[in-house]
Amino acid sequence: MHLNEIVFNDSQPVEGYGPGFFRIGGAVIEGPVITGPTGTQRWSGLDHADPLVALAGHIDVLFVGTGADVAHLPDALLDTLQAAGIGVEAMASPAACRTYNVLLSEGRRVALALIPV
């Protein structure tokens, strides 16, 4: 068996999650969070598009974890992100974490915005 070491550069994979928190880069962050090539930070949620728009030019797609279940994103948020040239995929937070980690390991330009489960 041959193992390859994954280099994540400036982005950190999601190492775990639970009720109300995420573990990213060894740190436990409570509440909503954004992570990607510009670092990891707390987030105010779906009504706060500015830190997501700031990812324009750094990513090709943003995965938005909507909590325990899939939910539709507000139209205003979708319109703002699409106008900034950011592709957006909404899914349940556990699925968003897994998808982000896989694409990150492939060297893709991705970011993740999460609402806790």
CNS distance restraints for C-alpha pairs under 8 A (distance, minus, plus):
assign (resid   6 and name CA) (resid 105 and name CA) 6.19 0.50 0.50
assign (resid   7 and name CA) (resid 105 and name CA) 7.47 0.50 0.50
assign (resid   8 and name CA) (resid  12 and name CA) 6.31 0.50 0.50
assign (resid   8 and name CA) (resid  13 and name CA) 7.71 0.50 0.50
assign (resid   8 and name CA) (resid 104 and name CA) 6.93 0.50 0.50
assign (resid   8 and name CA) (resid 105 and name CA) 6.76 0.50 0.50
assign (resid   8 and name CA) (resid 107 and name CA) 7.33 0.50 0.50
assign (resid   9 and name CA) (resid  37 and name CA) 7.94 0.50 0.50
assign (resid  10 and name CA) (resid  36 and name CA) 7.58 0.50 0.50
assign (resid  10 and name CA) (resid  37 and name CA) 5.23 0.50 0.50
assign (resid  10 and name CA) (resid  38 and name CA) 7.01 0.50 0.50
assign (resid  10 and name CA) (resid  39 and name CA) 6.79 0.50 0.50
assign (resid  11 and name CA) (resid  35 and name CA) 7.13 0.50 0.50
assign (resid  11 and name CA) (resid  36 and name CA) 4.94 0.50 0.50
assign (resid  11 and name CA) (resid  37 and name CA) 4.62 0.50 0.50
assign (resid  11 and name CA) (resid  38 and name CA) 7.26 0.50 0.50
assign (resid  11 and name CA) (resid  39 and name CA) 6.32 0.50 0.50
assign (resid  11 and name CA) (resid 104 and name CA) 7.77 0.50 0.50
assign (resid  12 and name CA) (resid  24 and name CA) 6.35 0.50 0.50
assign (resid  12 and name CA) (resid  25 and name CA) 5.43 0.50 0.50
assign (resid  12 and name CA) (resid  35 and name CA) 7.29 0.50 0.50
assign (resid  12 and name CA) (resid  36 and name CA) 6.94 0.50 0.50
assign (resid  12 and name CA) (resid  39 and name CA) 7.78 0.50 0.50
assign (resid  12 and name CA) (resid  40 and name CA) 8.00 0.50 0.50
assign (resid  13 and name CA) (resid  24 and name CA) 6.17 0.50 0.50
assign (resid  13 and name CA) (resid  25 and name CA) 6.69 0.50 0.50
assign (resid  13 and name CA) (resid 100 and name CA) 7.63 0.50 0.50
assign (resid  13 and name CA) (resid 101 and name CA) 5.45 0.50 0.50
assign (resid  13 and name CA) (resid 104 and name CA) 7.27 0.50 0.50
assign (resid  14 and name CA) (resid  22 and name CA) 7.27 0.50 0.50
assign (resid  14 and name CA) (resid  23 and name CA) 6.09 0.50 0.50
assign (resid  14 and name CA) (resid  24 and name CA) 4.70 0.50 0.50
assign (resid  14 and name CA) (resid  25 and name CA) 7.14 0.50 0.50
assign (resid  14 and name CA) (resid  97 and name CA) 6.19 0.50 0.50
assign (resid  14 and name CA) (resid 101 and name CA) 6.63 0.50 0.50
assign (resid  15 and name CA) (resid  22 and name CA) 7.78 0.50 0.50
assign (resid  15 and name CA) (resid  23 and name CA) 5.38 0.50 0.50
assign (resid  15 and name CA) (resid  24 and name CA) 5.55 0.50 0.50
assign (resid  15 and name CA) (resid  25 and name CA) 7.16 0.50 0.50
assign (resid  15 and name CA) (resid  26 and name CA) 7.50 0.50 0.50
assign (resid  16 and name CA) (resid  22 and name CA) 5.85 0.50 0.50
assign (resid  16 and name CA) (resid  23 and name CA) 4.95 0.50 0.50
assign (resid  16 and name CA) (resid  24 and name CA) 7.19 0.50 0.50
assign (resid  17 and name CA) (resid  21 and name CA) 5.66 0.50 0.50
assign (resid  17 and name CA) (resid  22 and name CA) 4.19 0.50 0.50
assign (resid  17 and name CA) (resid  23 and name CA) 5.89 0.50 0.50
assign (resid  17 and name CA) (resid  94 and name CA) 7.90 0.50 0.50
assign (resid  17 and name CA) (resid 116 and name CA) 7.84 0.50 0.50
assign (resid  18 and name CA) (resid  22 and name CA) 6.49 0.50 0.50
assign (resid  18 and name CA) (resid 116 and name CA) 7.42 0.50 0.50
assign (resid  18 and name CA) (resid 117 and name CA) 6.51 0.50 0.50
assign (resid  19 and name CA) (resid 116 and name CA) 6.53 0.50 0.50
assign (resid  19 and name CA) (resid 117 and name CA) 5.32 0.50 0.50
assign (resid  20 and name CA) (resid  30 and name CA) 5.77 0.50 0.50
assign (resid  20 and name CA) (resid  31 and name CA) 5.55 0.50 0.50
assign (resid  20 and name CA) (resid 116 and name CA) 4.92 0.50 0.50
assign (resid  20 and name CA) (resid 117 and name CA) 6.09 0.50 0.50
assign (resid  21 and name CA) (resid  28 and name CA) 6.67 0.50 0.50
assign (resid  21 and name CA) (resid  29 and name CA) 5.53 0.50 0.50
assign (resid  21 and name CA) (resid  30 and name CA) 4.20 0.50 0.50
assign (resid  21 and name CA) (resid  31 and name CA) 5.67 0.50 0.50
assign (resid  21 and name CA) (resid  32 and name CA) 7.85 0.50 0.50
assign (resid  21 and name CA) (resid 116 and name CA) 5.97 0.50 0.50
assign (resid  21 and name CA) (resid 117 and name CA) 7.90 0.50 0.50
assign (resid  22 and name CA) (resid  28 and name CA) 5.73 0.50 0.50
assign (resid  22 and name CA) (resid  29 and name CA) 5.34 0.50 0.50
assign (resid  22 and name CA) (resid  30 and name CA) 6.44 0.50 0.50
assign (resid  22 and name CA) (resid  31 and name CA) 7.80 0.50 0.50
assign (resid  22 and name CA) (resid  33 and name CA) 7.91 0.50 0.50
assign (resid  22 and name CA) (resid 116 and name CA) 7.33 0.50 0.50
assign (resid  23 and name CA) (resid  27 and name CA) 5.42 0.50 0.50
assign (resid  23 and name CA) (resid  28 and name CA) 4.39 0.50 0.50
assign (resid  23 and name CA) (resid  29 and name CA) 6.19 0.50 0.50
assign (resid  24 and name CA) (resid  28 and name CA) 6.56 0.50 0.50
assign (resid  24 and name CA) (resid  29 and name CA) 7.52 0.50 0.50
assign (resid  24 and name CA) (resid  40 and name CA) 7.84 0.50 0.50
assign (resid  29 and name CA) (resid  33 and name CA) 7.31 0.50 0.50
assign (resid  29 and name CA) (resid  42 and name CA) 7.45 0.50 0.50
assign (resid  31 and name CA) (resid  42 and name CA) 7.25 0.50 0.50
assign (resid  31 and name CA) (resid  43 and name CA) 7.75 0.50 0.50
assign (resid  31 and name CA) (resid 115 and name CA) 6.86 0.50 0.50
assign (resid  31 and name CA) (resid 116 and name CA) 6.00 0.50 0.50
assign (resid  32 and name CA) (resid  42 and name CA) 6.01 0.50 0.50
assign (resid  32 and name CA) (resid  43 and name CA) 5.15 0.50 0.50
assign (resid  32 and name CA) (resid  44 and name CA) 6.49 0.50 0.50
assign (resid  32 and name CA) (resid  45 and name CA) 6.11 0.50 0.50
assign (resid  32 and name CA) (resid 113 and name CA) 7.44 0.50 0.50
assign (resid  32 and name CA) (resid 114 and name CA) 5.38 0.50 0.50
assign (resid  32 and name CA) (resid 115 and name CA) 4.62 0.50 0.50
assign (resid  32 and name CA) (resid 116 and name CA) 5.97 0.50 0.50
assign (resid  33 and name CA) (resid  40 and name CA) 7.13 0.50 0.50
assign (resid  33 and name CA) (resid  41 and name CA) 5.74 0.50 0.50
assign (resid  33 and name CA) (resid  42 and name CA) 4.42 0.50 0.50
assign (resid  33 and name CA) (resid  43 and name CA) 4.78 0.50 0.50
assign (resid  33 and name CA) (resid  44 and name CA) 7.96 0.50 0.50
assign (resid  33 and name CA) (resid 113 and name CA) 5.81 0.50 0.50
assign (resid  33 and name CA) (resid 114 and name CA) 5.31 0.50 0.50
assign (resid  33 and name CA) (resid 115 and name CA) 6.99 0.50 0.50
assign (resid  34 and name CA) (resid  40 and name CA) 5.62 0.50 0.50
assign (resid  34 and name CA) (resid  41 and name CA) 5.44 0.50 0.50
assign (resid  34 and name CA) (resid  42 and name CA) 6.26 0.50 0.50
assign (resid  34 and name CA) (resid  43 and name CA) 6.10 0.50 0.50
assign (resid  34 and name CA) (resid  52 and name CA) 7.99 0.50 0.50
assign (resid  34 and name CA) (resid 111 and name CA) 7.42 0.50 0.50
assign (resid  34 and name CA) (resid 112 and name CA) 5.57 0.50 0.50
assign (resid  34 and name CA) (resid 113 and name CA) 4.33 0.50 0.50
assign (resid  34 and name CA) (resid 114 and name CA) 6.32 0.50 0.50
assign (resid  35 and name CA) (resid  39 and name CA) 5.64 0.50 0.50
assign (resid  35 and name CA) (resid  40 and name CA) 4.18 0.50 0.50
assign (resid  35 and name CA) (resid  41 and name CA) 6.52 0.50 0.50
assign (resid  35 and name CA) (resid 111 and name CA) 5.79 0.50 0.50
assign (resid  35 and name CA) (resid 112 and name CA) 5.28 0.50 0.50
assign (resid  35 and name CA) (resid 113 and name CA) 6.58 0.50 0.50
assign (resid  36 and name CA) (resid  40 and name CA) 6.52 0.50 0.50
assign (resid  36 and name CA) (resid 110 and name CA) 6.43 0.50 0.50
assign (resid  36 and name CA) (resid 111 and name CA) 4.20 0.50 0.50
assign (resid  36 and name CA) (resid 112 and name CA) 6.23 0.50 0.50
assign (resid  37 and name CA) (resid  58 and name CA) 6.87 0.50 0.50
assign (resid  37 and name CA) (resid  59 and name CA) 7.74 0.50 0.50
assign (resid  37 and name CA) (resid 109 and name CA) 7.72 0.50 0.50
assign (resid  37 and name CA) (resid 110 and name CA) 7.63 0.50 0.50
assign (resid  37 and name CA) (resid 111 and name CA) 6.95 0.50 0.50
assign (resid  38 and name CA) (resid  55 and name CA) 7.42 0.50 0.50
assign (resid  38 and name CA) (resid  58 and name CA) 7.87 0.50 0.50
assign (resid  43 and name CA) (resid  48 and name CA) 7.48 0.50 0.50
assign (resid  43 and name CA) (resid  51 and name CA) 7.89 0.50 0.50
assign (resid  43 and name CA) (resid 113 and name CA) 7.89 0.50 0.50
assign (resid  44 and name CA) (resid  48 and name CA) 5.80 0.50 0.50
assign (resid  45 and name CA) (resid 114 and name CA) 8.00 0.50 0.50
assign (resid  45 and name CA) (resid 115 and name CA) 6.92 0.50 0.50
assign (resid  46 and name CA) (resid  73 and name CA) 7.51 0.50 0.50
assign (resid  46 and name CA) (resid  74 and name CA) 7.44 0.50 0.50
assign (resid  46 and name CA) (resid  77 and name CA) 7.20 0.50 0.50
assign (resid  47 and name CA) (resid  77 and name CA) 7.35 0.50 0.50
assign (resid  48 and name CA) (resid  52 and name CA) 7.96 0.50 0.50
assign (resid  49 and name CA) (resid  53 and name CA) 6.15 0.50 0.50
assign (resid  49 and name CA) (resid  77 and name CA) 6.36 0.50 0.50
assign (resid  49 and name CA) (resid  80 and name CA) 7.50 0.50 0.50
assign (resid  49 and name CA) (resid  81 and name CA) 7.73 0.50 0.50
assign (resid  50 and name CA) (resid  54 and name CA) 6.26 0.50 0.50
assign (resid  51 and name CA) (resid  55 and name CA) 6.98 0.50 0.50
assign (resid  52 and name CA) (resid  56 and name CA) 7.66 0.50 0.50
assign (resid  52 and name CA) (resid  81 and name CA) 7.43 0.50 0.50
assign (resid  52 and name CA) (resid 113 and name CA) 7.93 0.50 0.50
assign (resid  53 and name CA) (resid  80 and name CA) 7.58 0.50 0.50
assign (resid  53 and name CA) (resid  81 and name CA) 6.11 0.50 0.50
assign (resid  53 and name CA) (resid  84 and name CA) 6.34 0.50 0.50
assign (resid  53 and name CA) (resid  86 and name CA) 7.79 0.50 0.50
assign (resid  55 and name CA) (resid  59 and name CA) 6.28 0.50 0.50
assign (resid  55 and name CA) (resid 111 and name CA) 7.97 0.50 0.50
assign (resid  56 and name CA) (resid  60 and name CA) 7.99 0.50 0.50
assign (resid  56 and name CA) (resid  84 and name CA) 6.12 0.50 0.50
assign (resid  56 and name CA) (resid  85 and name CA) 6.56 0.50 0.50
assign (resid  56 and name CA) (resid  86 and name CA) 6.09 0.50 0.50
assign (resid  58 and name CA) (resid 109 and name CA) 6.86 0.50 0.50
assign (resid  59 and name CA) (resid  86 and name CA) 7.18 0.50 0.50
assign (resid  59 and name CA) (resid 109 and name CA) 4.51 0.50 0.50
assign (resid  59 and name CA) (resid 110 and name CA) 5.12 0.50 0.50
assign (resid  59 and name CA) (resid 111 and name CA) 6.60 0.50 0.50
assign (resid  60 and name CA) (resid  86 and name CA) 6.01 0.50 0.50
assign (resid  60 and name CA) (resid  87 and name CA) 6.11 0.50 0.50
assign (resid  60 and name CA) (resid 109 and name CA) 5.50 0.50 0.50
assign (resid  60 and name CA) (resid 110 and name CA) 6.05 0.50 0.50
assign (resid  61 and name CA) (resid  86 and name CA) 5.83 0.50 0.50
assign (resid  61 and name CA) (resid  87 and name CA) 4.43 0.50 0.50
assign (resid  61 and name CA) (resid  88 and name CA) 5.65 0.50 0.50
assign (resid  61 and name CA) (resid  89 and name CA) 7.41 0.50 0.50
assign (resid  61 and name CA) (resid 109 and name CA) 6.97 0.50 0.50
assign (resid  61 and name CA) (resid 110 and name CA) 5.21 0.50 0.50
assign (resid  61 and name CA) (resid 111 and name CA) 6.71 0.50 0.50
assign (resid  62 and name CA) (resid  86 and name CA) 6.79 0.50 0.50
assign (resid  62 and name CA) (resid  87 and name CA) 6.04 0.50 0.50
assign (resid  62 and name CA) (resid  88 and name CA) 4.89 0.50 0.50
assign (resid  62 and name CA) (resid  89 and name CA) 6.33 0.50 0.50
assign (resid  62 and name CA) (resid 110 and name CA) 5.83 0.50 0.50
assign (resid  62 and name CA) (resid 111 and name CA) 4.91 0.50 0.50
assign (resid  62 and name CA) (resid 112 and name CA) 5.62 0.50 0.50
assign (resid  62 and name CA) (resid 113 and name CA) 7.27 0.50 0.50
assign (resid  63 and name CA) (resid  88 and name CA) 5.97 0.50 0.50
assign (resid  63 and name CA) (resid  89 and name CA) 4.93 0.50 0.50
assign (resid  63 and name CA) (resid  90 and name CA) 5.93 0.50 0.50
assign (resid  63 and name CA) (resid  91 and name CA) 7.43 0.50 0.50
assign (resid  63 and name CA) (resid  96 and name CA) 5.96 0.50 0.50
assign (resid  63 and name CA) (resid 100 and name CA) 7.00 0.50 0.50
assign (resid  63 and name CA) (resid 110 and name CA) 7.58 0.50 0.50
assign (resid  63 and name CA) (resid 111 and name CA) 6.33 0.50 0.50
assign (resid  63 and name CA) (resid 112 and name CA) 4.85 0.50 0.50
assign (resid  63 and name CA) (resid 113 and name CA) 6.28 0.50 0.50
assign (resid  64 and name CA) (resid  88 and name CA) 7.20 0.50 0.50
assign (resid  64 and name CA) (resid  89 and name CA) 6.10 0.50 0.50
assign (resid  64 and name CA) (resid  90 and name CA) 4.72 0.50 0.50
assign (resid  64 and name CA) (resid  91 and name CA) 6.33 0.50 0.50
assign (resid  64 and name CA) (resid  92 and name CA) 7.97 0.50 0.50
assign (resid  64 and name CA) (resid  93 and name CA) 7.31 0.50 0.50
assign (resid  64 and name CA) (resid  96 and name CA) 6.61 0.50 0.50
assign (resid  64 and name CA) (resid 112 and name CA) 5.91 0.50 0.50
assign (resid  64 and name CA) (resid 113 and name CA) 4.78 0.50 0.50
assign (resid  64 and name CA) (resid 114 and name CA) 5.77 0.50 0.50
assign (resid  64 and name CA) (resid 115 and name CA) 7.99 0.50 0.50
assign (resid  65 and name CA) (resid  70 and name CA) 7.70 0.50 0.50
assign (resid  65 and name CA) (resid  90 and name CA) 6.05 0.50 0.50
assign (resid  65 and name CA) (resid  91 and name CA) 5.25 0.50 0.50
assign (resid  65 and name CA) (resid  92 and name CA) 4.97 0.50 0.50
assign (resid  65 and name CA) (resid  93 and name CA) 3.70 0.50 0.50
assign (resid  65 and name CA) (resid  94 and name CA) 7.29 0.50 0.50
assign (resid  65 and name CA) (resid  95 and name CA) 7.54 0.50 0.50
assign (resid  65 and name CA) (resid  96 and name CA) 5.28 0.50 0.50
assign (resid  65 and name CA) (resid  97 and name CA) 7.55 0.50 0.50
assign (resid  65 and name CA) (resid 112 and name CA) 7.50 0.50 0.50
assign (resid  65 and name CA) (resid 113 and name CA) 6.15 0.50 0.50
assign (resid  65 and name CA) (resid 114 and name CA) 4.50 0.50 0.50
assign (resid  65 and name CA) (resid 115 and name CA) 5.78 0.50 0.50
assign (resid  65 and name CA) (resid 116 and name CA) 7.98 0.50 0.50
assign (resid  66 and name CA) (resid  70 and name CA) 5.78 0.50 0.50
assign (resid  66 and name CA) (resid  71 and name CA) 5.87 0.50 0.50
assign (resid  66 and name CA) (resid  90 and name CA) 6.81 0.50 0.50
assign (resid  66 and name CA) (resid  91 and name CA) 6.11 0.50 0.50
assign (resid  66 and name CA) (resid  92 and name CA) 5.15 0.50 0.50
assign (resid  66 and name CA) (resid  93 and name CA) 5.55 0.50 0.50
assign (resid  66 and name CA) (resid 114 and name CA) 6.44 0.50 0.50
assign (resid  66 and name CA) (resid 115 and name CA) 5.29 0.50 0.50
assign (resid  66 and name CA) (resid 116 and name CA) 7.69 0.50 0.50
assign (resid  67 and name CA) (resid  92 and name CA) 5.43 0.50 0.50
assign (resid  67 and name CA) (resid  93 and name CA) 4.92 0.50 0.50
assign (resid  67 and name CA) (resid  94 and name CA) 7.83 0.50 0.50
assign (resid  67 and name CA) (resid 114 and name CA) 7.20 0.50 0.50
assign (resid  67 and name CA) (resid 115 and name CA) 4.91 0.50 0.50
assign (resid  67 and name CA) (resid 116 and name CA) 5.15 0.50 0.50
assign (resid  67 and name CA) (resid 117 and name CA) 4.51 0.50 0.50
assign (resid  68 and name CA) (resid  92 and name CA) 5.52 0.50 0.50
assign (resid  68 and name CA) (resid  93 and name CA) 6.11 0.50 0.50
assign (resid  68 and name CA) (resid  94 and name CA) 7.25 0.50 0.50
assign (resid  68 and name CA) (resid 116 and name CA) 7.39 0.50 0.50
assign (resid  68 and name CA) (resid 117 and name CA) 4.53 0.50 0.50
assign (resid  69 and name CA) (resid  91 and name CA) 7.46 0.50 0.50
assign (resid  69 and name CA) (resid  92 and name CA) 4.81 0.50 0.50
assign (resid  69 and name CA) (resid  93 and name CA) 7.51 0.50 0.50
assign (resid  70 and name CA) (resid  90 and name CA) 7.04 0.50 0.50
assign (resid  70 and name CA) (resid  91 and name CA) 4.91 0.50 0.50
assign (resid  70 and name CA) (resid  92 and name CA) 4.49 0.50 0.50
assign (resid  70 and name CA) (resid  93 and name CA) 7.98 0.50 0.50
assign (resid  71 and name CA) (resid  90 and name CA) 7.34 0.50 0.50
assign (resid  71 and name CA) (resid  91 and name CA) 7.15 0.50 0.50
assign (resid  71 and name CA) (resid  92 and name CA) 7.52 0.50 0.50
assign (resid  72 and name CA) (resid  90 and name CA) 7.20 0.50 0.50
assign (resid  73 and name CA) (resid  77 and name CA) 6.84 0.50 0.50
assign (resid  73 and name CA) (resid  78 and name CA) 6.70 0.50 0.50
assign (resid  73 and name CA) (resid  90 and name CA) 7.05 0.50 0.50
assign (resid  74 and name CA) (resid  78 and name CA) 6.45 0.50 0.50
assign (resid  75 and name CA) (resid  79 and name CA) 6.03 0.50 0.50
assign (resid  76 and name CA) (resid  80 and name CA) 6.13 0.50 0.50
assign (resid  77 and name CA) (resid  81 and name CA) 6.18 0.50 0.50
assign (resid  78 and name CA) (resid  82 and name CA) 6.00 0.50 0.50
assign (resid  78 and name CA) (resid  88 and name CA) 7.45 0.50 0.50
assign (resid  79 and name CA) (resid  83 and name CA) 6.01 0.50 0.50
assign (resid  80 and name CA) (resid  84 and name CA) 6.37 0.50 0.50
assign (resid  81 and name CA) (resid  85 and name CA) 6.49 0.50 0.50
assign (resid  81 and name CA) (resid  86 and name CA) 5.36 0.50 0.50
assign (resid  81 and name CA) (resid  87 and name CA) 7.33 0.50 0.50
assign (resid  81 and name CA) (resid  88 and name CA) 7.41 0.50 0.50
assign (resid  82 and name CA) (resid  86 and name CA) 5.29 0.50 0.50
assign (resid  82 and name CA) (resid  87 and name CA) 6.36 0.50 0.50
assign (resid  82 and name CA) (resid  88 and name CA) 7.61 0.50 0.50
assign (resid  90 and name CA) (resid  96 and name CA) 7.71 0.50 0.50
assign (resid  91 and name CA) (resid  95 and name CA) 6.38 0.50 0.50
assign (resid  91 and name CA) (resid  96 and name CA) 5.85 0.50 0.50
assign (resid  92 and name CA) (resid  96 and name CA) 6.14 0.50 0.50
assign (resid  93 and name CA) (resid  97 and name CA) 6.11 0.50 0.50
assign (resid  93 and name CA) (resid 114 and name CA) 6.13 0.50 0.50
assign (resid  93 and name CA) (resid 115 and name CA) 6.66 0.50 0.50
assign (resid  93 and name CA) (resid 116 and name CA) 6.90 0.50 0.50
assign (resid  93 and name CA) (resid 117 and name CA) 6.74 0.50 0.50
assign (resid  94 and name CA) (resid  98 and name CA) 6.45 0.50 0.50
assign (resid  94 and name CA) (resid 117 and name CA) 7.90 0.50 0.50
assign (resid  95 and name CA) (resid  99 and name CA) 6.07 0.50 0.50
assign (resid  96 and name CA) (resid 100 and name CA) 5.93 0.50 0.50
assign (resid  96 and name CA) (resid 112 and name CA) 7.44 0.50 0.50
assign (resid  96 and name CA) (resid 114 and name CA) 7.98 0.50 0.50
assign (resid  97 and name CA) (resid 101 and name CA) 6.15 0.50 0.50
assign (resid  97 and name CA) (resid 112 and name CA) 7.61 0.50 0.50
assign (resid  98 and name CA) (resid 102 and name CA) 6.29 0.50 0.50
assign (resid  99 and name CA) (resid 103 and name CA) 6.25 0.50 0.50
assign (resid 100 and name CA) (resid 104 and name CA) 5.84 0.50 0.50
assign (resid 100 and name CA) (resid 110 and name CA) 6.88 0.50 0.50
assign (resid 100 and name CA) (resid 111 and name CA) 7.15 0.50 0.50
assign (resid 100 and name CA) (resid 112 and name CA) 6.73 0.50 0.50
assign (resid 101 and name CA) (resid 105 and name CA) 6.09 0.50 0.50
assign (resid 102 and name CA) (resid 106 and name CA) 6.53 0.50 0.50
assign (resid 103 and name CA) (resid 107 and name CA) 6.57 0.50 0.50
assign (resid 103 and name CA) (resid 108 and name CA) 5.46 0.50 0.50
assign (resid 103 and name CA) (resid 110 and name CA) 7.20 0.50 0.50
assign (resid 104 and name CA) (resid 108 and name CA) 5.36 0.50 0.50
assign (resid 104 and name CA) (resid 109 and name CA) 7.20 0.50 0.50
assign (resid 104 and name CA) (resid 110 and name CA) 6.60 0.50 0.50
